[in-house]
Amino acid sequence: MELTQITQVDNVRLSDDGRAVRILDQSRLPNETVYLELSRAEDLYEAIATLRVRGAPAIGIFAGYAMYVLALQTKANTFGDFLSECRKNHDYLNASRPTAVNLRHMLDRMLAVAEAMPCMDIPSIQQAMKQAALAIHQEDIAMCTAISEYGLSLVKDGDGILTHCNAGPLATSRYGTGLGPLFLARERGITLHAWCDETRPLLQGARLTAYELQRAGVDCTLICDNMASIVMKQGKINACFVGCDRVARNGDTANKIGTSGVAILAKHYGIPFYVLGPSSTIDFTCPDGDHIPIELRDGEEIKSKFFEQPSSLPEVKCYNPAFDVTDHDLITAIVTEKGICYPPFDESFARLFGKTWKEEEA
């Protein structure tokens, strides 16, 4: 196969005038391609909460730019007042989604830039925050490339890969995490076939993953979530690749609802189950999955979203957790930009990242 350079879309970036965050509205895909330029705090919050921007790394990039854009709007004349506004923006945006740890990490990073410059004038602090936001974006591109390389080393030409949710460029920057090896394989003439779970109830697999792979020329087949078992049994799956929103230090992993079910099936059929994500997604202060907060969303996403008519009576109650936690003993390996971690994960994390838990908990 002839080598092909995959065309990438900037789904999150600064606007041309540098005063707003420009995003591709993922809630409108795949049928409409709509870009938004956001600068009001309420609109920035809403974009995260309603999944106009989604995917842990993309949310982190968005958070960096959002903090900078809001800092430009300050009316403060003193460092103290400016820092107070930055802290307020930090806390407000952090409340938009509780599970993805990248949001908090990047908001913390942006706030730390301001906190570290008490003797500087406000324009200088704003410029430093801009550079920090741009650095977050560039680091994510390098991170995705490295994860894709490591992930590609785990599969071979002709393999079938089961995906769940969306962990491609739309959820990150270049290549993506969980989908990164598929895009990199396409560029290098390696044939991988993706079996894409539709990922109910928000259909990120159908609307976004299949969209990205199809446009990139990656061979893909869309399946309902409850078809994963038969596809595995038929021998069509050689590995499962998923992203992650938060990883506890024992390896328990929060990802889009349904991920743990895929891992259980993979364990039954003897299929390797790989989690791919940046090291910033690992929450070293979180001992295990029981300590990961799980976001609960509106039940109407189950009953009426994407349906011409509601699929259930209005009075029927719904339980709609956005994420579940995959136990570490179901995970074959966790792939980061620093390398591949194997069980026991607390030990491999400590070796790879040089972390001591006492330092993190202090």
Buried (B, 14 or more C-beta within 10 A) or exposed (E): EEEEEBEBEBBBBBBEEEEBBBBBBBBBBBEEEEBBBBBEBEBBBEBBBEBBBBBBBBBBBBBBBBBBBBBBEBEBEEBEEBBEBBEEBBEBBBEBBBBBBBBBBBBEBBBEBBBEBEEBEBEEBBEBBBEBBBEBBEBBBEBBBBBBBBBBEBBEEEBBBBBBBBBBBBBBBBBBBBBBBBBBBBBEEBEBBBBBBBBBBBBBBBBBBBBBBBEBEBEBBBBEBEBBBEBBEEEBBBBBBBBBBBBBBBBBBBBBBBBBBBBBBBBEBEBBBBBBBBBBBBBBEBBBBEBBEBBEBEBEBBBBBEEEEEEEEEEEEBEBEBBBBBBBEBBBBBBBBBBBBEBEBBEBBBEBBEBEBEEEEE
